[in-house]
Amino acid sequence: MYKYFIKSLLSITLISCAFSDIANAEKINIAVGWTKPPYVIEKDNSGFEIDMLKVIFKNMGHELNLIYAPFGRSHTLLKQGLVEVGMTMSLRLNISPAVFSNSYITYQNVAISLKGRGISIKNISELSKHTIVAFQNASIYLGEDYLKASKHSSFYMEVPDQRKQVAMLLKGRTDIVVMDINIFNHLSKEILGKDHMNNVDVHRVFPANEYHLGFYDETLKSQFNKELIEYKKTDSYQQLIKKYHFIQ
């Protein structure tokens, strides 16, 4: 009887451990903004950000279940508890009760105009003199000076699909697009089939933007922060930078 009890107890323990391992390795639902190559490429679940996070979470023992949503909806999904993690979160957002990770990626937003238009922009306030098409929620992410400039522009629009930004600039339908320089570089090549950077003026009037993951689980967040530091020391991280032809 005693032997049977011990055997049963051992079986229960092994089963419990097995379930624990499954729980630790389960897929994590992560909110991803709509496609913004080279950071996020929805058609094949790739891109700089996604490739990096897949490796880091794999090192943590997890897989990612990518849930695509408009950029402005990602933090709402997180706040409502519909996902465990949210990508590309600015500290300007209210994601409570979720918490922010350390910064894991930097975007360099710029103002871009076509060469030959005679447009010179030395500071954010000068954007108000021009028509502007920006990425969704730019007026939240880019600060008070930008918000004021956008309100005084004769035409201002924010769009979730950044291909529309590039297309509108190339067709002369806006003076300025405000977007990350690497996104513009990638999409202009995609649309035209060639490098278009020599045909535009890049006005570097914005500081770099640090982005974070949003987490519901403090333990998971702490583990991610630790793995992030280790990953950025690897050759794999440097190869990823080269793979997506980032402009510094």
C-alpha positions as CSV (number, residue, x, y, z in Angstrom):
1,M,0.0,0.0,0.0
2,Y,2.8,2.3,0.9
3,K,4.7,1.5,-2.3
4,Y,1.5,2.2,-4.3
5,F,1.1,5.6,-2.5
6,I,4.7,6.6,-3.3
7,K,4.4,5.5,-6.9
8,S,1.1,7.4,-7.3
9,L,2.6,10.5,-5.7
10,L,5.6,10.3,-8.0
11,S,3.3,10.0,-11.0
12,I,1.3,13.1,-9.9
13,T,4.6,15.0,-9.4
14,L,5.9,14.1,-12.9
15,I,2.5,15.1,-14.5
16,S,2.6,18.4,-12.6
17,C,6.1,19.1,-13.8
18,A,5.1,18.2,-17.4
19,F,2.2,20.7,-17.2
20,S,4.5,23.3,-15.7
21,D,6.9,22.9,-18.6
22,I,4.1,23.2,-21.1
23,A,2.8,26.4,-19.4
24,N,6.3,27.9,-19.4
25,A,6.7,27.1,-23.1
26,E,3.2,28.2,-24.2
27,K,2.7,30.8,-26.9
28,I,2.5,34.4,-25.8
29,N,0.0,36.6,-27.5
30,I,1.7,39.8,-28.6
31,A,0.1,42.8,-30.3
32,V,1.9,44.0,-33.4
33,G,1.2,47.2,-35.3
34,W,0.3,46.9,-38.9
35,T,3.2,46.1,-41.3
36,K,6.0,48.7,-41.2
37,P,8.9,47.2,-43.1
38,P,11.8,46.8,-42.4
39,Y,10.7,46.5,-38.7
40,V,7.5,44.5,-39.2
41,I,6.7,42.6,-42.4
42,E,3.3,41.0,-42.0
43,K,3.1,38.8,-45.1
44,D,5.8,36.4,-43.8
45,N,5.9,37.3,-40.1
46,S,9.4,38.8,-40.3
47,G,11.2,42.1,-40.1
48,F,13.9,43.4,-37.8
49,E,11.7,43.8,-34.7
50,I,9.9,40.5,-35.1
51,D,13.0,38.5,-35.9
52,M,14.7,39.9,-32.9
53,L,11.8,39.3,-30.5
54,K,11.4,35.7,-31.8
55,V,15.0,34.9,-30.8
56,I,14.8,36.6,-27.4
57,F,11.5,34.9,-26.5
58,K,12.8,31.6,-27.8
59,N,15.7,32.0,-25.4
60,M,13.2,32.6,-22.7
61,G,11.4,29.3,-23.6
62,H,8.4,30.9,-25.4
63,E,6.9,31.2,-28.8
64,L,5.1,34.3,-30.1
65,N,1.6,34.4,-31.4
66,L,1.5,37.6,-33.5
67,I,-1.7,39.6,-33.5
68,Y,-1.7,42.4,-36.0
69,A,-3.7,45.5,-35.4
70,P,-3.6,49.2,-36.4
71,F,-0.7,50.9,-34.6
72,G,-3.0,52.9,-32.5
73,R,-4.9,49.8,-31.3
74,S,-2.0,47.8,-30.0
75,H,-1.8,49.5,-26.6
76,T,-5.6,49.3,-26.2
77,L,-5.5,45.5,-26.7
78,L,-2.8,45.4,-24.0
79,K,-4.7,47.6,-21.6
80,Q,-7.8,45.5,-22.0
81,G,-5.9,42.3,-21.3
82,L,-6.5,40.8,-24.8
83,V,-2.8,40.2,-25.2
84,E,0.0,39.5,-22.8
85,V,2.6,41.7,-24.6
86,G,2.4,44.8,-26.8
87,M,5.1,45.8,-29.2
88,T,6.5,49.3,-30.0
89,M,5.2,51.1,-27.0
90,S,6.1,54.7,-26.2
91,L,6.4,55.9,-22.7
92,R,3.9,58.6,-23.6
93,L,1.2,56.0,-23.7
94,N,-0.9,55.0,-20.7
95,I,-0.8,51.2,-20.7
96,S,-1.8,50.7,-17.0
97,P,-2.1,48.1,-15.5
98,A,0.6,46.8,-17.9
99,V,4.2,47.9,-17.4
100,F,7.0,48.9,-19.7
101,S,10.1,46.9,-20.5
102,N,13.5,48.5,-21.0
103,S,13.9,50.2,-24.4
104,Y,14.5,47.5,-27.0
105,I,14.5,49.4,-30.3
106,T,15.1,52.9,-31.5
107,Y,13.3,54.6,-34.4
108,Q,14.7,57.7,-36.1
109,N,11.8,59.8,-37.3
110,V,12.6,62.5,-39.9
111,A,10.8,64.9,-42.2
112,I,11.3,64.0,-45.8
113,S,10.7,66.2,-48.9
114,L,11.4,65.8,-52.6
115,K,14.6,67.4,-53.9
116,G,13.9,70.5,-56.1
117,R,11.0,71.7,-53.9
118,G,13.2,74.3,-52.2
119,I,12.1,73.1,-48.7
120,S,14.4,73.8,-45.8
121,I,13.4,72.7,-42.3
122,K,15.8,73.5,-39.4
123,N,13.4,72.9,-36.5
124,I,10.1,71.3,-35.8
125,S,8.1,74.6,-35.8
126,E,8.9,75.2,-39.5
127,L,6.9,72.1,-40.4
128,S,3.8,74.2,-39.9
129,K,4.5,76.0,-43.2
130,H,4.0,72.8,-45.2
131,T,1.4,70.1,-45.9
132,I,2.2,67.0,-43.9
133,V,1.3,63.3,-44.0
134,A,2.5,61.4,-40.9
135,F,2.3,58.0,-39.4
136,Q,-0.6,57.1,-37.1
137,N,-0.4,58.7,-33.7
138,A,2.6,60.9,-34.7
139,S,0.9,63.8,-32.8
140,I,1.1,61.7,-29.6
141,Y,4.6,60.3,-30.1
142,L,6.5,63.3,-31.4
143,G,5.9,65.8,-28.6
144,E,4.2,69.2,-27.9
145,D,6.2,71.2,-30.5
146,Y,5.2,68.8,-33.3
147,L,1.6,68.8,-32.1
148,K,1.5,72.6,-32.4
149,A,3.1,72.5,-35.9
150,S,0.6,69.9,-37.1
151,K,-2.3,72.0,-35.9
152,H,-1.1,75.0,-37.9
153,S,-0.4,73.1,-41.1
154,S,-2.7,73.9,-43.9
155,F,-3.2,70.1,-44.5
156,Y,-2.3,67.4,-42.0
157,M,-3.2,63.7,-42.0
158,E,-2.0,60.6,-40.2
159,V,-2.3,57.2,-41.9
160,P,-1.9,53.7,-40.6
161,D,-0.6,52.4,-43.9
162,Q,2.8,54.0,-44.4
163,R,2.9,53.0,-48.1
164,K,0.4,55.8,-48.6
165,Q,2.8,58.3,-47.1
166,V,5.5,57.4,-49.5
167,A,3.2,57.3,-52.5
168,M,1.7,60.7,-51.7
169,L,5.2,62.2,-51.4
170,L,6.4,60.7,-54.7
171,K,3.3,61.9,-56.5
172,G,3.6,65.4,-55.1
173,R,0.4,65.3,-53.1
174,T,2.2,66.5,-49.9
175,D,5.2,68.6,-49.1
176,I,6.4,66.5,-46.3
177,V,6.1,63.0,-44.9
178,V,7.0,62.4,-41.3
179,M,8.2,58.8,-40.7
180,D,11.1,56.6,-39.7
181,I,14.0,56.9,-42.2
182,N,14.4,53.1,-42.5
183,I,10.7,52.6,-43.2
184,F,10.9,55.2,-45.9
185,N,14.0,53.7,-47.4
186,H,12.5,50.2,-47.5
187,L,9.1,51.3,-48.9
188,S,10.5,53.6,-51.5
189,K,12.6,50.7,-52.9
190,E,9.5,48.5,-52.8
191,I,7.4,51.0,-54.6
192,L,9.9,52.1,-57.2
193,G,12.2,49.0,-57.4
194,K,15.2,51.2,-56.7
195,D,16.9,53.3,-54.0
196,H,15.2,56.7,-53.8
197,M,17.2,58.3,-51.1
198,N,19.2,60.4,-53.5
199,N,16.0,62.1,-54.7
200,V,14.8,63.3,-51.4
201,D,16.0,65.8,-48.7
202,V,16.0,64.4,-45.2
203,H,15.4,66.9,-42.4
204,R,16.6,65.5,-39.1
205,V,14.6,67.7,-36.7
206,F,13.4,64.9,-34.3
207,P,15.3,63.2,-31.5
208,A,15.5,59.4,-31.7
209,N,12.5,57.6,-30.3
210,E,13.0,54.7,-27.9
211,Y,10.3,52.1,-27.8
212,H,9.5,49.4,-25.3
213,L,7.4,46.3,-24.9
214,G,4.4,46.4,-22.6
215,F,3.9,43.5,-20.2
216,Y,1.2,42.3,-17.9
217,D,3.6,40.0,-16.1
218,E,6.4,41.6,-14.1
219,T,8.4,38.4,-14.0
220,L,8.2,38.0,-17.7
221,K,9.2,41.6,-18.2
222,S,12.3,41.2,-16.0
223,Q,13.3,38.0,-17.8
224,F,12.9,39.8,-21.1
225,N,15.1,42.8,-20.0
226,K,17.8,40.3,-19.0
227,E,17.7,38.4,-22.3
228,L,17.6,41.6,-24.3
229,I,21.0,42.7,-22.8
230,E,22.6,39.4,-23.7
231,Y,21.1,39.2,-27.2
232,K,22.5,42.7,-28.2
233,K,26.0,41.4,-27.4
234,T,25.8,38.7,-30.0
235,D,26.9,38.4,-33.6
236,S,23.3,37.5,-34.5
237,Y,22.2,40.9,-33.6
238,Q,24.8,42.6,-35.7
239,Q,23.9,40.3,-38.6
240,L,20.3,41.4,-38.2
241,I,21.2,45.0,-38.6
242,K,23.1,44.3,-41.8
243,K,20.3,42.1,-43.2
244,Y,17.8,44.9,-43.1
245,H,20.2,47.6,-44.4
246,F,19.6,50.1,-41.5
247,I,20.5,53.7,-42.0
248,Q,22.1,55.1,-38.9
